[in-house]
Amino acid sequence: MPSTNAITNITDIDELFARIEEYLTPEQVAFVRKAYELAAKAHAAQTRKSGEPYIIHPIGVVSILVGLQMDDKTLAAAFLHDVVEDTDYTVEDIENLFGPKIAQIVDGLTKISGGIFGDRASAQAENFKKLLLTMNDDIRVILIKIADRLHNMRTLQYCSEEKQIRKARETLEIYAPLAHRLGMNTIKWELEDLSFQALYPKVYDEIVHLVAERAPAREEYLAIVR
């Protein structure tokens, strides 16, 4: 099974911006930092179920996208992706501050936020995958949403058991296949891994144990082959 750290998982904001500065221009970095500062201000009074400051979540989502070296608009929108849904800021505020493209992406993310189908996920998952790929004229909405789901799956243990099961099934039926279709295979594997862990914890632990137990023999065999 792939490691749950297979995709970038940076929580320190200075370290994250150091990574961003490696491939974006100073002007682009300043644009992304402006989005971070607004998100930090907007979410300042909010916390996650884990008790951590809410801004940890946007930072985690951006961290995943930085690992894919996404552009400045994607990173800025990712920092802002929950601002309209969870704070007093509006889409119009985002447009005034960051322009129409960022506002369009954030608006698209707001419209597809939260749980999707509940108990009817299986029957409608395929239709929803098609909908996601056709309803938005900017694929960055989908990329951010997949990164958002991955970060939420990494902290799934703080949700109720019922919510863990619902989110894990939704992830297997919608987000992992979407990641696969978009060529994001490492993310797909991690989404599947985390979902399997939530749905079948005993089997998952057994498999992890067996894989770890047989690792030395595999390494020895590979050394011989090399």
LORORO-948304 format. One record per residue (C-alpha): residue number from 1; x, y, z. Coordinates in Angstrom, 1 decimal. Layout:
BEGIN
+-----+--------+--------+--------+
: seq :      x :      y :      z :
+-----+--------+--------+--------+
: NUM :      X :      Y :      Z :
...
+-----+--------+--------+--------+
***
This chain:
BEGIN
+-----+--------+--------+--------+
: seq :      x :      y :      z :
+-----+--------+--------+--------+
:   1 :    0.0 :    0.0 :    0.0 :
:   2 :    1.3 :    3.5 :   -0.8 :
:   3 :    2.3 :    5.7 :    2.1 :
:   4 :   -0.2 :    8.2 :    3.4 :
:   5 :    2.6 :   10.7 :    3.0 :
:   6 :    3.1 :   10.0 :   -0.7 :
:   7 :    1.8 :   13.5 :   -1.6 :
:   8 :    3.3 :   16.7 :   -0.1 :
:   9 :    2.0 :   17.3 :    3.4 :
:  10 :    3.4 :   20.6 :    4.7 :
:  11 :    1.8 :   22.3 :    7.7 :
:  12 :    4.3 :   25.1 :    8.3 :
:  13 :    3.3 :   28.1 :    6.3 :
:  14 :    6.9 :   29.4 :    5.9 :
:  15 :    8.1 :   26.0 :    4.6 :
:  16 :    5.1 :   25.9 :    2.2 :
:  17 :    5.9 :   29.3 :    0.7 :
:  18 :    9.6 :   28.4 :    0.4 :
:  19 :    8.4 :   25.5 :   -1.8 :
:  20 :    6.1 :   27.8 :   -3.8 :
:  21 :    9.0 :   30.3 :   -4.3 :
:  22 :   11.0 :   27.5 :   -6.0 :
:  23 :    8.8 :   27.5 :   -9.1 :
:  24 :    6.7 :   30.7 :   -9.2 :
:  25 :    7.7 :   34.3 :   -9.9 :
:  26 :    7.9 :   36.8 :   -7.1 :
:  27 :    4.7 :   38.5 :   -8.4 :
:  28 :    2.9 :   35.1 :   -8.4 :
:  29 :    4.1 :   34.3 :   -4.9 :
:  30 :    2.8 :   37.7 :   -3.7 :
:  31 :   -0.6 :   36.9 :   -5.2 :
:  32 :   -0.8 :   33.6 :   -3.5 :
:  33 :    0.4 :   35.1 :   -0.2 :
:  34 :   -2.4 :   37.7 :   -0.5 :
:  35 :   -4.9 :   34.8 :   -0.7 :
:  36 :   -3.4 :   33.1 :    2.3 :
:  37 :   -3.5 :   36.3 :    4.4 :
:  38 :   -7.2 :   36.7 :    3.6 :
:  39 :   -8.0 :   33.1 :    4.3 :
:  40 :   -6.1 :   33.3 :    7.7 :
:  41 :   -8.1 :   36.4 :    8.6 :
:  42 :  -11.4 :   35.0 :    7.5 :
:  43 :  -11.0 :   31.7 :    9.3 :
:  44 :   -9.3 :   33.2 :   12.4 :
:  45 :  -12.0 :   32.3 :   14.8 :
:  46 :  -12.7 :   28.8 :   13.4 :
:  47 :  -11.3 :   25.5 :   14.4 :
:  48 :  -11.5 :   22.0 :   13.0 :
:  49 :  -12.9 :   18.9 :   14.7 :
:  50 :   -9.3 :   18.1 :   15.7 :
:  51 :   -9.2 :   21.3 :   17.7 :
:  52 :   -6.6 :   22.8 :   15.3 :
:  53 :   -7.0 :   26.3 :   13.7 :
:  54 :   -9.1 :   26.0 :   10.6 :
:  55 :   -6.4 :   27.5 :    8.4 :
:  56 :   -4.5 :   24.3 :    8.8 :
:  57 :   -7.0 :   22.8 :    6.2 :
:  58 :   -6.4 :   25.3 :    3.4 :
:  59 :   -2.7 :   25.1 :    4.1 :
:  60 :   -2.9 :   21.3 :    3.7 :
:  61 :   -4.9 :   21.5 :    0.5 :
:  62 :   -2.4 :   24.0 :   -1.0 :
:  63 :    0.5 :   21.8 :    0.1 :
:  64 :   -0.9 :   18.9 :   -2.0 :
:  65 :   -1.3 :   21.2 :   -5.0 :
:  66 :    2.3 :   22.6 :   -4.5 :
:  67 :    3.5 :   19.0 :   -4.7 :
:  68 :    1.9 :   19.0 :   -8.2 :
:  69 :    3.4 :   22.4 :   -9.0 :
:  70 :    0.1 :   24.0 :   -9.8 :
:  71 :   -0.1 :   27.6 :  -10.9 :
:  72 :   -0.6 :   30.7 :   -8.8 :
:  73 :   -4.3 :   31.0 :   -9.5 :
:  74 :   -4.9 :   27.4 :   -8.4 :
:  75 :   -3.0 :   27.9 :   -5.2 :
:  76 :   -4.8 :   31.2 :   -4.4 :
:  77 :   -8.2 :   29.7 :   -5.0 :
:  78 :   -7.2 :   26.7 :   -2.9 :
:  79 :   -6.4 :   29.0 :    0.0 :
:  80 :   -9.8 :   30.6 :   -0.4 :
:  81 :  -11.9 :   27.6 :   -1.2 :
:  82 :  -13.9 :   27.6 :    2.0 :
:  83 :  -14.0 :   31.3 :    2.6 :
:  84 :  -17.4 :   31.9 :    0.8 :
:  85 :  -19.0 :   28.8 :    2.3 :
:  86 :  -17.8 :   29.3 :    5.9 :
:  87 :  -17.3 :   33.0 :    6.5 :
:  88 :  -19.0 :   36.3 :    5.8 :
:  89 :  -17.1 :   36.9 :    2.6 :
:  90 :  -19.0 :   36.7 :   -0.7 :
:  91 :  -18.1 :   35.7 :   -4.2 :
:  92 :  -18.3 :   39.4 :   -5.1 :
:  93 :  -15.7 :   40.2 :   -2.4 :
:  94 :  -13.4 :   37.6 :   -3.8 :
:  95 :  -13.8 :   39.0 :   -7.3 :
:  96 :  -13.1 :   42.5 :   -6.2 :
:  97 :   -9.9 :   41.4 :   -4.4 :
:  98 :   -8.6 :   38.7 :   -6.7 :
:  99 :  -10.4 :   39.1 :  -10.0 :
: 100 :  -13.1 :   37.1 :  -11.9 :
: 101 :  -11.1 :   33.9 :  -12.5 :
: 102 :  -10.4 :   33.3 :   -8.8 :
: 103 :  -14.0 :   34.2 :   -8.0 :
: 104 :  -15.3 :   31.7 :  -10.6 :
: 105 :  -13.1 :   28.9 :   -9.2 :
: 106 :  -14.2 :   29.6 :   -5.6 :
: 107 :  -17.8 :   29.8 :   -6.6 :
: 108 :  -17.6 :   26.5 :   -8.4 :
: 109 :  -16.0 :   24.9 :   -5.3 :
: 110 :  -18.7 :   26.3 :   -3.1 :
: 111 :  -21.4 :   24.8 :   -5.3 :
: 112 :  -20.0 :   21.3 :   -5.1 :
: 113 :  -19.1 :   21.4 :   -1.4 :
: 114 :  -20.2 :   19.1 :    1.4 :
: 115 :  -21.7 :   15.6 :    1.1 :
: 116 :  -23.2 :   14.7 :   -2.3 :
: 117 :  -25.5 :   11.8 :   -2.3 :
: 118 :  -25.7 :   10.3 :    1.2 :
: 119 :  -27.0 :    6.7 :    1.0 :
: 120 :  -27.6 :    6.9 :   -2.7 :
: 121 :  -24.0 :    7.4 :   -3.7 :
: 122 :  -23.6 :    4.1 :   -5.6 :
: 123 :  -26.5 :    4.7 :   -8.0 :
: 124 :  -25.5 :    8.2 :   -8.9 :
: 125 :  -21.7 :    8.2 :   -8.6 :
: 126 :  -21.1 :    7.8 :  -12.4 :
: 127 :  -23.4 :   10.6 :  -13.3 :
: 128 :  -21.8 :   12.9 :  -10.8 :
: 129 :  -18.3 :   12.2 :  -12.1 :
: 130 :  -19.6 :   13.2 :  -15.6 :
: 131 :  -21.2 :   16.2 :  -14.1 :
: 132 :  -18.0 :   17.3 :  -12.3 :
: 133 :  -16.1 :   17.1 :  -15.6 :
: 134 :  -18.7 :   19.0 :  -17.6 :
: 135 :  -20.3 :   21.5 :  -15.3 :
: 136 :  -17.2 :   23.6 :  -14.8 :
: 137 :  -15.3 :   25.3 :  -17.6 :
: 138 :  -12.1 :   25.4 :  -15.4 :
: 139 :  -10.6 :   22.0 :  -14.6 :
: 140 :   -8.9 :   23.7 :  -11.6 :
: 141 :  -12.1 :   23.4 :   -9.7 :
: 142 :  -11.9 :   19.7 :   -9.9 :
: 143 :   -8.2 :   19.6 :   -9.0 :
: 144 :   -8.7 :   21.7 :   -5.9 :
: 145 :  -11.7 :   19.6 :   -4.9 :
: 146 :   -9.7 :   16.4 :   -5.1 :
: 147 :   -6.9 :   17.9 :   -3.0 :
: 148 :   -9.6 :   19.1 :   -0.5 :
: 149 :  -11.0 :   15.5 :   -0.3 :
: 150 :   -7.5 :   14.0 :    0.2 :
: 151 :   -6.7 :   16.4 :    3.1 :
: 152 :  -10.0 :   15.6 :    4.7 :
: 153 :   -9.4 :   11.9 :    4.3 :
: 154 :   -6.1 :   12.3 :    6.1 :
: 155 :   -7.9 :   13.7 :    9.1 :
: 156 :  -11.0 :   11.4 :    8.9 :
: 157 :  -10.4 :   10.0 :   12.4 :
: 158 :  -11.9 :   13.1 :   13.9 :
: 159 :  -15.3 :   12.5 :   12.3 :
: 160 :  -18.0 :   10.2 :   13.7 :
: 161 :  -18.0 :    6.6 :   12.6 :
: 162 :  -21.1 :    7.1 :   10.4 :
: 163 :  -19.5 :   10.1 :    8.6 :
: 164 :  -16.2 :    8.3 :    8.2 :
: 165 :  -18.0 :    5.4 :    6.4 :
: 166 :  -20.1 :    7.8 :    4.2 :
: 167 :  -17.0 :    9.9 :    3.2 :
: 168 :  -14.9 :    6.8 :    2.5 :
: 169 :  -17.6 :    5.3 :    0.2 :
: 170 :  -18.0 :    8.6 :   -1.6 :
: 171 :  -14.3 :    8.9 :   -2.0 :
: 172 :  -14.0 :    5.4 :   -3.5 :
: 173 :  -16.9 :    5.9 :   -5.9 :
: 174 :  -16.3 :    9.5 :   -7.0 :
: 175 :  -13.0 :   11.1 :   -6.0 :
: 176 :  -10.5 :    8.2 :   -6.5 :
: 177 :  -11.9 :    7.4 :  -10.0 :
: 178 :  -11.8 :   11.2 :  -10.9 :
: 179 :   -8.2 :   11.3 :   -9.8 :
: 180 :   -7.5 :    8.3 :  -12.0 :
: 181 :   -9.1 :    9.9 :  -15.0 :
: 182 :   -7.1 :   13.0 :  -14.6 :
: 183 :   -3.8 :   11.1 :  -14.3 :
: 184 :   -3.3 :   11.8 :  -10.6 :
: 185 :   -2.4 :    8.2 :   -9.8 :
: 186 :   -0.5 :    8.8 :   -6.6 :
: 187 :   -3.4 :   10.7 :   -5.2 :
: 188 :   -5.8 :    8.0 :   -6.4 :
: 189 :   -3.8 :    5.3 :   -4.6 :
: 190 :   -3.8 :    7.3 :   -1.3 :
: 191 :   -7.5 :    8.1 :   -1.5 :
: 192 :   -8.2 :    4.4 :   -2.0 :
: 193 :   -5.8 :    3.4 :    0.8 :
: 194 :   -7.4 :    5.8 :    3.3 :
: 195 :  -10.9 :    4.8 :    2.3 :
: 196 :  -10.1 :    1.1 :    2.7 :
: 197 :   -8.7 :    1.8 :    6.1 :
: 198 :  -11.9 :    3.5 :    7.2 :
: 199 :  -14.2 :    0.9 :    5.8 :
: 200 :  -12.3 :   -2.2 :    6.7 :
: 201 :   -9.9 :   -1.3 :    9.5 :
: 202 :   -9.2 :   -4.9 :   10.7 :
: 203 :   -8.4 :   -6.2 :    7.2 :
: 204 :   -6.3 :   -3.0 :    6.5 :
: 205 :   -4.2 :   -3.6 :    9.6 :
: 206 :   -3.7 :   -7.3 :    8.7 :
: 207 :   -2.5 :   -6.3 :    5.2 :
: 208 :   -0.2 :   -3.6 :    6.6 :
: 209 :    1.3 :   -6.2 :    9.0 :
: 210 :    1.8 :   -8.8 :    6.2 :
: 211 :    3.4 :   -6.2 :    3.9 :
: 212 :    5.8 :   -5.1 :    6.6 :
: 213 :    6.6 :   -8.7 :    7.6 :
: 214 :    7.5 :   -9.6 :    4.0 :
: 215 :    9.4 :   -6.4 :    3.2 :
: 216 :   12.9 :   -7.7 :    4.2 :
: 217 :   12.5 :  -10.8 :    1.9 :
: 218 :   11.4 :   -8.6 :   -1.0 :
: 219 :   14.4 :   -6.2 :   -0.5 :
: 220 :   16.8 :   -9.2 :   -0.4 :
: 221 :   15.3 :  -10.6 :   -3.6 :
: 222 :   15.6 :   -7.2 :   -5.3 :
: 223 :   19.2 :   -6.9 :   -4.2 :
: 224 :   19.9 :  -10.2 :   -5.8 :
: 225 :   18.2 :   -9.2 :   -9.0 :
: 226 :   20.1 :   -5.9 :   -9.2 :
+-----+--------+--------+--------+
***
